[in-house]
Amino acid sequence: MAAHAITSHDINALTGRTYPELEPRGSSLRALLRQLAVWYEGYRRYRETVAELSRVSDYVLADIGIGRHQIHEIAQATRTRAA
């Protein structure tokens, strides 16, 4: 006799309750890795922006309308911007 995998449909029929379908393990792992890649890309963009703006002189920053105290705020905005 072959083994039968118990599904959420079987559990719903036995208990009379409605449980959601489970995602296949591969897709949730893929989603997690995709989310991790998106997070890392944003973090990399943040670090790169802070490094570049920190190298610029106060005179040039003032010329483009940025105060040195705004560097992290601007870098955070680039982090959340869609790629």
N, C-alpha and C positions, 0 to 999 in steps of 0.2 A: 504494500500500500504506500503510495507516494505521500510525502508530507505536504500539508496545505498551509500556506502562509495566511495568518489571520490578518484581516484588513480592518480599517475603521468601519467599513460597511457592516462587517460581521459583528463588531462590538456594538454598533448602533442597533442592530437587529436584536441582540441579546439583552441589552440594557434598556431599550426604549428611549435612549437619549441620543442626541445628535452631537457627534464629535467631528471636528474638521479633518479633512484628509491630510495625511502627512506628506511633506515634500520628500522626494527621493534624496538620499544623502549627498549624491554628487552635485545636485543643483544648489543645495544650501552651502556646500563647501565652495563652489564656484562663486556664489554670491558674496561669501565672506572674503574670498581672495580679491574679488573685484572691488569690494568696499575698502579693503586694506590698500589696494593700489591707488584708489582715488584719494584716500586720506594721505598716503605718502607723497603723492604728486602735489597736493596742496601744501603739505609741510615743506617740501623741497622748494616750492615757489615762494613761500613765506621767508625761508632762510636766505634764498637768493636775493629777494627784494631788500631785506634788512641789510645784507652785506653790501649791495650796490649803493643804496642810499647813505649808508654810514661812511662810505669812502668819499662822498661828495662834500665839498667845503660848505661852510655855513653861508657864504656869500651866494653860491650857486643855488643852494636850497631856498634861500630867501628870494632869489630871482624868479624861481618857478612857483613860489608861494607855499612852500612847505617849511614848517618849523622842525627842528631836530626832534622835538618832543612828539611829533606826529608820525615818525617813521614806523613804529610798530603798528599803529592804527592803519596806516596805508598798506603795510605788508599783510595785515590780517584781511583787509578787503581784497587783496589779490589772491589770498588763499581760498577764499570762499567763492571767488569768481569762477564761472564755468570755463573749462579749458577749451 
